[in-house]
Amino acid sequence: MKRIALFAFILGVVLATLAYFAEIYDWVGLQEYLTVGFTGYVLIISSAAYYMSSVLYEWSMEPAVWEA
């Protein structure tokens, strides 16, 4: 699952960068590129949320944390 989230993060960065260049250089079909960029932002946020929640889950499973 972490590989899928990493792939989604990298794909999101690529899509957001594509939308950024489309806006700067005024490419034809700008609205479609901005939609793709929004999809990239969603992928970035989703994969970051998955990584943060998985790290918190792994930290909660450590027995040393609960032996205070």
PyMOL Python script that loads the backbone (N, CA, C, O; Angstrom):
from pymol import cmd

cmd.read_pdbstr("""\
ATOM      1  N   MET A   1       0.828  -1.196   0.000  1.00  0.00           N
ATOM      2  CA  MET A   1       0.000   0.000   0.000  1.00  0.00           C
ATOM      3  C   MET A   1       0.872   1.259   0.000  1.00  0.00           C
ATOM      4  O   MET A   1       0.513   2.279  -0.588  1.00  0.00           O
ATOM      5  N   LYS A   2       2.019   1.167   0.668  1.00  0.00           N
ATOM      6  CA  LYS A   2       2.892   2.342   0.684  1.00  0.00           C
ATOM      7  C   LYS A   2       3.468   2.640  -0.692  1.00  0.00           C
ATOM      8  O   LYS A   2       3.707   3.801  -1.026  1.00  0.00           O
ATOM      9  N   ARG A   3       3.691   1.607  -1.492  1.00  0.00           N
ATOM     10  CA  ARG A   3       4.179   1.836  -2.854  1.00  0.00           C
ATOM     11  C   ARG A   3       3.121   2.546  -3.694  1.00  0.00           C
ATOM     12  O   ARG A   3       3.437   3.422  -4.499  1.00  0.00           O
ATOM     13  N   ILE A   4       1.891   2.164  -3.499  1.00  0.00           N
ATOM     14  CA  ILE A   4       0.803   2.812  -4.245  1.00  0.00           C
ATOM     15  C   ILE A   4       0.692   4.279  -3.837  1.00  0.00           C
ATOM     16  O   ILE A   4       0.500   5.151  -4.683  1.00  0.00           O
ATOM     17  N   ALA A   5       0.813   4.545  -2.541  1.00  0.00           N
ATOM     18  CA  ALA A   5       0.744   5.928  -2.067  1.00  0.00           C
ATOM     19  C   ALA A   5       1.931   6.738  -2.577  1.00  0.00           C
ATOM     20  O   ALA A   5       1.778   7.910  -2.920  1.00  0.00           O
ATOM     21  N   LEU A   6       3.115   6.123  -2.631  1.00  0.00           N
ATOM     22  CA  LEU A   6       4.274   6.821  -3.167  1.00  0.00           C
ATOM     23  C   LEU A   6       4.091   7.125  -4.646  1.00  0.00           C
ATOM     24  O   LEU A   6       4.421   8.219  -5.105  1.00  0.00           O
ATOM     25  N   PHE A   7       3.560   6.152  -5.397  1.00  0.00           N
ATOM     26  CA  PHE A   7       3.279   6.378  -6.813  1.00  0.00           C
ATOM     27  C   PHE A   7       2.243   7.485  -6.995  1.00  0.00           C
ATOM     28  O   PHE A   7       2.376   8.317  -7.893  1.00  0.00           O
ATOM     29  N   ALA A   8       1.214   7.500  -6.150  1.00  0.00           N
ATOM     30  CA  ALA A   8       0.184   8.547  -6.228  1.00  0.00           C
ATOM     31  C   ALA A   8       0.778   9.912  -5.921  1.00  0.00           C
ATOM     32  O   ALA A   8       0.399  10.906  -6.540  1.00  0.00           O
ATOM     33  N   PHE A   9       1.701   9.970  -4.976  1.00  0.00           N
ATOM     34  CA  PHE A   9       2.344  11.239  -4.634  1.00  0.00           C
ATOM     35  C   PHE A   9       3.176  11.758  -5.805  1.00  0.00           C
ATOM     36  O   PHE A   9       3.097  12.934  -6.160  1.00  0.00           O
ATOM     37  N   ILE A  10       3.969  10.878  -6.399  1.00  0.00           N
ATOM     38  CA  ILE A  10       4.809  11.288  -7.528  1.00  0.00           C
ATOM     39  C   ILE A  10       3.949  11.692  -8.723  1.00  0.00           C
ATOM     40  O   ILE A  10       4.233  12.690  -9.385  1.00  0.00           O
ATOM     41  N   LEU A  11       2.904  10.922  -8.998  1.00  0.00           N
ATOM     42  CA  LEU A  11       1.998  11.276 -10.088  1.00  0.00           C
ATOM     43  C   LEU A  11       1.302  12.611  -9.813  1.00  0.00           C
ATOM     44  O   LEU A  11       1.115  13.409 -10.732  1.00  0.00           O
ATOM     45  N   GLY A  12       0.922  12.857  -8.570  1.00  0.00           N
ATOM     46  CA  GLY A  12       0.296  14.126  -8.217  1.00  0.00           C
ATOM     47  C   GLY A  12       1.223  15.307  -8.421  1.00  0.00           C
ATOM     48  O   GLY A  12       0.798  16.366  -8.885  1.00  0.00           O
ATOM     49  N   VAL A  13       2.495  15.128  -8.076  1.00  0.00           N
ATOM     50  CA  VAL A  13       3.473  16.204  -8.290  1.00  0.00           C
ATOM     51  C   VAL A  13       3.644  16.480  -9.781  1.00  0.00           C
ATOM     52  O   VAL A  13       3.729  17.636 -10.196  1.00  0.00           O
ATOM     53  N   VAL A  14       3.694  15.433 -10.573  1.00  0.00           N
ATOM     54  CA  VAL A  14       3.833  15.610 -12.025  1.00  0.00           C
ATOM     55  C   VAL A  14       2.614  16.327 -12.610  1.00  0.00           C
ATOM     56  O   VAL A  14       2.760  17.229 -13.434  1.00  0.00           O
ATOM     57  N   LEU A  15       1.419  15.928 -12.189  1.00  0.00           N
ATOM     58  CA  LEU A  15       0.202  16.558 -12.711  1.00  0.00           C
ATOM     59  C   LEU A  15       0.095  18.014 -12.272  1.00  0.00           C
ATOM     60  O   LEU A  15      -0.301  18.872 -13.061  1.00  0.00           O
ATOM     61  N   ALA A  16       0.443  18.296 -11.020  1.00  0.00           N
ATOM     62  CA  ALA A  16       0.386  19.682 -10.548  1.00  0.00           C
ATOM     63  C   ALA A  16       1.416  20.546 -11.266  1.00  0.00           C
ATOM     64  O   ALA A  16       1.147  21.710 -11.562  1.00  0.00           O
ATOM     65  N   THR A  17       2.587  19.991 -11.547  1.00  0.00           N
ATOM     66  CA  THR A  17       3.608  20.731 -12.288  1.00  0.00           C
ATOM     67  C   THR A  17       3.161  20.997 -13.719  1.00  0.00           C
ATOM     68  O   THR A  17       3.400  22.077 -14.260  1.00  0.00           O
ATOM     69  N   LEU A  18       2.516  20.016 -14.328  1.00  0.00           N
ATOM     70  CA  LEU A  18       1.986  20.202 -15.675  1.00  0.00           C
ATOM     71  C   LEU A  18       0.962  21.330 -15.714  1.00  0.00           C
ATOM     72  O   LEU A  18       0.974  22.152 -16.631  1.00  0.00           O
ATOM     73  N   ALA A  19       0.088  21.371 -14.734  1.00  0.00           N
ATOM     74  CA  ALA A  19      -0.916  22.442 -14.679  1.00  0.00           C
ATOM     75  C   ALA A  19      -0.262  23.792 -14.437  1.00  0.00           C
ATOM     76  O   ALA A  19      -0.718  24.809 -14.961  1.00  0.00           O
ATOM     77  N   TYR A  20       0.798  23.806 -13.648  1.00  0.00           N
ATOM     78  CA  TYR A  20       1.517  25.060 -13.385  1.00  0.00           C
ATOM     79  C   TYR A  20       2.121  25.609 -14.675  1.00  0.00           C
ATOM     80  O   TYR A  20       1.993  26.797 -14.970  1.00  0.00           O
ATOM     81  N   PHE A  21       2.779  24.737 -15.445  1.00  0.00           N
ATOM     82  CA  PHE A  21       3.360  25.186 -16.702  1.00  0.00           C
ATOM     83  C   PHE A  21       2.290  25.582 -17.710  1.00  0.00           C
ATOM     84  O   PHE A  21       2.496  26.502 -18.502  1.00  0.00           O
ATOM     85  N   ALA A  22       1.160  24.903 -17.688  1.00  0.00           N
ATOM     86  CA  ALA A  22       0.070  25.261 -18.595  1.00  0.00           C
ATOM     87  C   ALA A  22      -0.450  26.663 -18.289  1.00  0.00           C
ATOM     88  O   ALA A  22      -0.799  27.416 -19.199  1.00  0.00           O
ATOM     89  N   GLU A  23      -0.498  27.004 -17.016  1.00  0.00           N
ATOM     90  CA  GLU A  23      -0.975  28.341 -16.653  1.00  0.00           C
ATOM     91  C   GLU A  23       0.051  29.412 -16.989  1.00  0.00           C
ATOM     92  O   GLU A  23      -0.313  30.493 -17.452  1.00  0.00           O
ATOM     93  N   ILE A  24       1.309  29.132 -16.764  1.00  0.00           N
ATOM     94  CA  ILE A  24       2.351  30.133 -17.036  1.00  0.00           C
ATOM     95  C   ILE A  24       2.468  30.426 -18.531  1.00  0.00           C
ATOM     96  O   ILE A  24       2.568  31.586 -18.932  1.00  0.00           O
ATOM     97  N   TYR A  25       2.456  29.376 -19.357  1.00  0.00           N
ATOM     98  CA  TYR A  25       2.685  29.556 -20.785  1.00  0.00           C
ATOM     99  C   TYR A  25       1.409  29.675 -21.600  1.00  0.00           C
ATOM    100  O   TYR A  25       1.466  29.665 -22.830  1.00  0.00           O
ATOM    101  N   ASP A  26       0.259  29.788 -20.947  1.00  0.00           N
ATOM    102  CA  ASP A  26      -1.035  29.977 -21.616  1.00  0.00           C
ATOM    103  C   ASP A  26      -1.278  28.939 -22.715  1.00  0.00           C
ATOM    104  O   ASP A  26      -1.529  29.288 -23.869  1.00  0.00           O
ATOM    105  N   TRP A  27      -1.201  27.680 -22.344  1.00  0.00           N
ATOM    106  CA  TRP A  27      -1.446  26.610 -23.307  1.00  0.00           C
ATOM    107  C   TRP A  27      -2.918  26.584 -23.699  1.00  0.00           C
ATOM    108  O   TRP A  27      -3.787  27.032 -22.951  1.00  0.00           O
ATOM    109  N   VAL A  28      -3.178  26.048 -24.892  1.00  0.00           N
ATOM    110  CA  VAL A  28      -4.545  25.888 -25.364  1.00  0.00           C
ATOM    111  C   VAL A  28      -5.207  24.802 -24.510  1.00  0.00           C
ATOM    112  O   VAL A  28      -4.591  23.778 -24.217  1.00  0.00           O
ATOM    113  N   GLY A  29      -6.450  25.029 -24.116  1.00  0.00           N
ATOM    114  CA  GLY A  29      -7.147  24.069 -23.261  1.00  0.00           C
ATOM    115  C   GLY A  29      -6.739  24.208 -21.813  1.00  0.00           C
ATOM    116  O   GLY A  29      -6.580  23.214 -21.104  1.00  0.00           O
ATOM    117  N   LEU A  30      -6.573  25.429 -21.379  1.00  0.00           N
ATOM    118  CA  LEU A  30      -6.083  25.690 -20.027  1.00  0.00           C
ATOM    119  C   LEU A  30      -6.991  25.085 -18.961  1.00  0.00           C
ATOM    120  O   LEU A  30      -6.501  24.587 -17.948  1.00  0.00           O
ATOM    121  N   GLN A  31      -8.289  25.121 -19.171  1.00  0.00           N
ATOM    122  CA  GLN A  31      -9.227  24.610 -18.166  1.00  0.00           C
ATOM    123  C   GLN A  31      -9.020  23.116 -17.916  1.00  0.00           C
ATOM    124  O   GLN A  31      -9.115  22.657 -16.778  1.00  0.00           O
ATOM    125  N   GLU A  32      -8.738  22.361 -18.972  1.00  0.00           N
ATOM    126  CA  GLU A  32      -8.500  20.922 -18.802  1.00  0.00           C
ATOM    127  C   GLU A  32      -7.222  20.669 -18.013  1.00  0.00           C
ATOM    128  O   GLU A  32      -7.172  19.758 -17.187  1.00  0.00           O
ATOM    129  N   TYR A  33      -6.194  21.468 -18.263  1.00  0.00           N
ATOM    130  CA  TYR A  33      -4.949  21.300 -17.518  1.00  0.00           C
ATOM    131  C   TYR A  33      -5.127  21.683 -16.052  1.00  0.00           C
ATOM    132  O   TYR A  33      -4.520  21.068 -15.176  1.00  0.00           O
ATOM    133  N   LEU A  34      -5.942  22.680 -15.781  1.00  0.00           N
ATOM    134  CA  LEU A  34      -6.193  23.056 -14.393  1.00  0.00           C
ATOM    135  C   LEU A  34      -6.979  21.973 -13.664  1.00  0.00           C
ATOM    136  O   LEU A  34      -6.775  21.759 -12.469  1.00  0.00           O
ATOM    137  N   THR A  35      -7.867  21.293 -14.367  1.00  0.00           N
ATOM    138  CA  THR A  35      -8.580  20.164 -13.776  1.00  0.00           C
ATOM    139  C   THR A  35      -7.619  19.029 -13.458  1.00  0.00           C
ATOM    140  O   THR A  35      -7.724  18.394 -12.409  1.00  0.00           O
ATOM    141  N   VAL A  36      -6.691  18.779 -14.360  1.00  0.00           N
ATOM    142  CA  VAL A  36      -5.663  17.766 -14.114  1.00  0.00           C
ATOM    143  C   VAL A  36      -4.791  18.174 -12.933  1.00  0.00           C
ATOM    144  O   VAL A  36      -4.396  17.327 -12.132  1.00  0.00           O
ATOM    145  N   GLY A  37      -4.492  19.447 -12.821  1.00  0.00           N
ATOM    146  CA  GLY A  37      -3.705  19.940 -11.683  1.00  0.00           C
ATOM    147  C   GLY A  37      -4.435  19.762 -10.374  1.00  0.00           C
ATOM    148  O   GLY A  37      -3.823  19.420  -9.362  1.00  0.00           O
ATOM    149  N   PHE A  38      -5.735  19.991 -10.380  1.00  0.00           N
ATOM    150  CA  PHE A  38      -6.525  19.769  -9.168  1.00  0.00           C
ATOM    151  C   PHE A  38      -6.503  18.303  -8.770  1.00  0.00           C
ATOM    152  O   PHE A  38      -6.415  17.974  -7.587  1.00  0.00           O
ATOM    153  N   THR A  39      -6.581  17.428  -9.757  1.00  0.00           N
ATOM    154  CA  THR A  39      -6.477  15.996  -9.487  1.00  0.00           C
ATOM    155  C   THR A  39      -5.116  15.669  -8.884  1.00  0.00           C
ATOM    156  O   THR A  39      -5.016  14.828  -7.990  1.00  0.00           O
ATOM    157  N   GLY A  40      -4.083  16.323  -9.365  1.00  0.00           N
ATOM    158  CA  GLY A  40      -2.750  16.140  -8.797  1.00  0.00           C
ATOM    159  C   GLY A  40      -2.683  16.571  -7.350  1.00  0.00           C
ATOM    160  O   GLY A  40      -2.074  15.889  -6.526  1.00  0.00           O
ATOM    161  N   TYR A  41      -3.306  17.706  -7.026  1.00  0.00           N
ATOM    162  CA  TYR A  41      -3.328  18.167  -5.636  1.00  0.00           C
ATOM    163  C   TYR A  41      -4.063  17.183  -4.734  1.00  0.00           C
ATOM    164  O   TYR A  41      -3.650  16.943  -3.599  1.00  0.00           O
ATOM    165  N   VAL A  42      -5.151  16.616  -5.242  1.00  0.00           N
ATOM    166  CA  VAL A  42      -5.903  15.627  -4.465  1.00  0.00           C
ATOM    167  C   VAL A  42      -5.045  14.388  -4.207  1.00  0.00           C
ATOM    168  O   VAL A  42      -5.056  13.842  -3.104  1.00  0.00           O
ATOM    169  N   LEU A  43      -4.307  13.950  -5.218  1.00  0.00           N
ATOM    170  CA  LEU A  43      -3.421  12.799  -5.040  1.00  0.00           C
ATOM    171  C   LEU A  43      -2.324  13.077  -4.026  1.00  0.00           C
ATOM    172  O   LEU A  43      -2.000  12.215  -3.209  1.00  0.00           O
ATOM    173  N   ILE A  44      -1.750  14.268  -4.072  1.00  0.00           N
ATOM    174  CA  ILE A  44      -0.698  14.638  -3.125  1.00  0.00           C
ATOM    175  C   ILE A  44      -1.235  14.640  -1.706  1.00  0.00           C
ATOM    176  O   ILE A  44      -0.617  14.070  -0.807  1.00  0.00           O
ATOM    177  N   ILE A  45      -2.370  15.269  -1.496  1.00  0.00           N
ATOM    178  CA  ILE A  45      -2.950  15.360  -0.158  1.00  0.00           C
ATOM    179  C   ILE A  45      -3.358  13.992   0.355  1.00  0.00           C
ATOM    180  O   ILE A  45      -3.155  13.688   1.531  1.00  0.00           O
ATOM    181  N   SER A  46      -3.930  13.164  -0.503  1.00  0.00           N
ATOM    182  CA  SER A  46      -4.362  11.829  -0.076  1.00  0.00           C
ATOM    183  C   SER A  46      -3.183  10.946   0.307  1.00  0.00           C
ATOM    184  O   SER A  46      -3.232  10.247   1.319  1.00  0.00           O
ATOM    185  N   SER A  47      -2.133  10.972  -0.491  1.00  0.00           N
ATOM    186  CA  SER A  47      -0.986  10.128  -0.167  1.00  0.00           C
ATOM    187  C   SER A  47      -0.259  10.638   1.075  1.00  0.00           C
ATOM    188  O   SER A  47       0.236   9.835   1.866  1.00  0.00           O
ATOM    189  N   ALA A  48      -0.186  11.941   1.260  1.00  0.00           N
ATOM    190  CA  ALA A  48       0.425  12.477   2.480  1.00  0.00           C
ATOM    191  C   ALA A  48      -0.399  12.094   3.707  1.00  0.00           C
ATOM    192  O   ALA A  48       0.165  11.769   4.752  1.00  0.00           O
ATOM    193  N   ALA A  49      -1.703  12.129   3.594  1.00  0.00           N
ATOM    194  CA  ALA A  49      -2.561  11.736   4.714  1.00  0.00           C
ATOM    195  C   ALA A  49      -2.393  10.255   5.033  1.00  0.00           C
ATOM    196  O   ALA A  49      -2.388   9.870   6.203  1.00  0.00           O
ATOM    197  N   TYR A  50      -2.254   9.420   4.003  1.00  0.00           N
ATOM    198  CA  TYR A  50      -2.036   7.997   4.248  1.00  0.00           C
ATOM    199  C   TYR A  50      -0.715   7.767   4.965  1.00  0.00           C
ATOM    200  O   TYR A  50      -0.658   6.999   5.925  1.00  0.00           O
ATOM    201  N   TYR A  51       0.353   8.425   4.509  1.00  0.00           N
ATOM    202  CA  TYR A  51       1.650   8.248   5.150  1.00  0.00           C
ATOM    203  C   TYR A  51       1.628   8.702   6.600  1.00  0.00           C
ATOM    204  O   TYR A  51       2.175   8.021   7.467  1.00  0.00           O
ATOM    205  N   MET A  52       1.003   9.845   6.877  1.00  0.00           N
ATOM    206  CA  MET A  52       0.956  10.337   8.259  1.00  0.00           C
ATOM    207  C   MET A  52       0.154   9.404   9.152  1.00  0.00           C
ATOM    208  O   MET A  52       0.547   9.143  10.289  1.00  0.00           O
ATOM    209  N   SER A  53      -0.954   8.905   8.654  1.00  0.00           N
ATOM    210  CA  SER A  53      -1.755   7.994   9.479  1.00  0.00           C
ATOM    211  C   SER A  53      -1.051   6.659   9.679  1.00  0.00           C
ATOM    212  O   SER A  53      -1.181   6.056  10.744  1.00  0.00           O
ATOM    213  N   SER A  54      -0.309   6.180   8.685  1.00  0.00           N
ATOM    214  CA  SER A  54       0.411   4.920   8.857  1.00  0.00           C
ATOM    215  C   SER A  54       1.573   5.075   9.832  1.00  0.00           C
ATOM    216  O   SER A  54       1.875   4.150  10.585  1.00  0.00           O
ATOM    217  N   VAL A  55       2.223   6.231   9.826  1.00  0.00           N
ATOM    218  CA  VAL A  55       3.296   6.476  10.800  1.00  0.00           C
ATOM    219  C   VAL A  55       2.722   6.552  12.208  1.00  0.00           C
ATOM    220  O   VAL A  55       3.311   6.006  13.141  1.00  0.00           O
ATOM    221  N   LEU A  56       1.606   7.204  12.376  1.00  0.00           N
ATOM    222  CA  LEU A  56       0.975   7.262  13.692  1.00  0.00           C
ATOM    223  C   LEU A  56       0.541   5.882  14.161  1.00  0.00           C
ATOM    224  O   LEU A  56       0.654   5.567  15.346  1.00  0.00           O
ATOM    225  N   TYR A  57       0.047   5.059  13.250  1.00  0.00           N
ATOM    226  CA  TYR A  57      -0.353   3.702  13.605  1.00  0.00           C
ATOM    227  C   TYR A  57       0.852   2.870  14.030  1.00  0.00           C
ATOM    228  O   TYR A  57       0.780   2.120  15.003  1.00  0.00           O
ATOM    229  N   GLU A  58       1.967   3.003  13.298  1.00  0.00           N
ATOM    230  CA  GLU A  58       3.176   2.270  13.662  1.00  0.00           C
ATOM    231  C   GLU A  58       3.719   2.731  15.010  1.00  0.00           C
ATOM    232  O   GLU A  58       4.175   1.912  15.808  1.00  0.00           O
ATOM    233  N   TRP A  59       3.675   4.023  15.266  1.00  0.00           N
ATOM    234  CA  TRP A  59       4.150   4.529  16.561  1.00  0.00           C
ATOM    235  C   TRP A  59       3.264   4.038  17.699  1.00  0.00           C
ATOM    236  O   TRP A  59       3.757   3.781  18.798  1.00  0.00           O
ATOM    237  N   SER A  60       1.986   3.907  17.456  1.00  0.00           N
ATOM    238  CA  SER A  60       1.084   3.459  18.521  1.00  0.00           C
ATOM    239  C   SER A  60       1.268   1.984  18.838  1.00  0.00           C
ATOM    240  O   SER A  60       0.882   1.535  19.917  1.00  0.00           O
ATOM    241  N   MET A  61       1.845   1.229  17.931  1.00  0.00           N
ATOM    242  CA  MET A  61       2.066  -0.201  18.163  1.00  0.00           C
ATOM    243  C   MET A  61       3.332  -0.483  18.959  1.00  0.00           C
ATOM    244  O   MET A  61       3.533  -1.621  19.382  1.00  0.00           O
ATOM    245  N   GLU A  62       4.201   0.514  19.181  1.00  0.00           N
ATOM    246  CA  GLU A  62       5.431   0.314  19.934  1.00  0.00           C
ATOM    247  C   GLU A  62       5.107   0.166  21.412  1.00  0.00           C
ATOM    248  O   GLU A  62       4.443   1.032  21.982  1.00  0.00           O
ATOM    249  N   PRO A  63       5.560  -0.912  22.048  1.00  0.00           N
ATOM    250  CA  PRO A  63       5.222  -1.131  23.475  1.00  0.00           C
ATOM    251  C   PRO A  63       5.933  -0.156  24.412  1.00  0.00           C
ATOM    252  O   PRO A  63       5.438   0.104  25.508  1.00  0.00           O
ATOM    253  N   ALA A  64       7.066   0.381  24.013  1.00  0.00           N
ATOM    254  CA  ALA A  64       7.816   1.294  24.883  1.00  0.00           C
ATOM    255  C   ALA A  64       7.047   2.582  25.143  1.00  0.00           C
ATOM    256  O   ALA A  64       7.233   3.215  26.182  1.00  0.00           O
ATOM    257  N   VAL A  65       6.198   2.971  24.224  1.00  0.00           N
ATOM    258  CA  VAL A  65       5.428   4.200  24.384  1.00  0.00           C
ATOM    259  C   VAL A  65       4.446   4.080  25.536  1.00  0.00           C
ATOM    260  O   VAL A  65       4.221   5.039  26.274  1.00  0.00           O
ATOM    261  N   TRP A  66       3.860   2.893  25.688  1.00  0.00           N
ATOM    262  CA  TRP A  66       2.817   2.705  26.686  1.00  0.00           C
ATOM    263  C   TRP A  66       3.363   2.293  28.051  1.00  0.00           C
ATOM    264  O   TRP A  66       2.588   2.197  29.003  1.00  0.00           O
ATOM    265  N   GLU A  67       4.671   2.048  28.183  1.00  0.00           N
ATOM    266  CA  GLU A  67       5.276   1.642  29.458  1.00  0.00           C
ATOM    267  C   GLU A  67       5.862   2.834  30.187  1.00  0.00           C
ATOM    268  O   GLU A  67       7.065   2.854  30.448  1.00  0.00           O
ATOM    269  N   ALA A  68       5.084   3.794  30.513  1.00  0.00           N
ATOM    270  CA  ALA A  68       5.588   5.010  31.152  1.00  0.00           C
ATOM    271  C   ALA A  68       5.734   4.878  32.627  1.00  0.00           C
ATOM    272  O   ALA A  68       6.149   5.825  33.294  1.00  0.00           O
TER     273      ALA A  68
END
""", "prot")
cmd.dss("prot")
cmd.show_as("cartoon", "prot")
cmd.util.cbc("prot")
cmd.orient("prot")
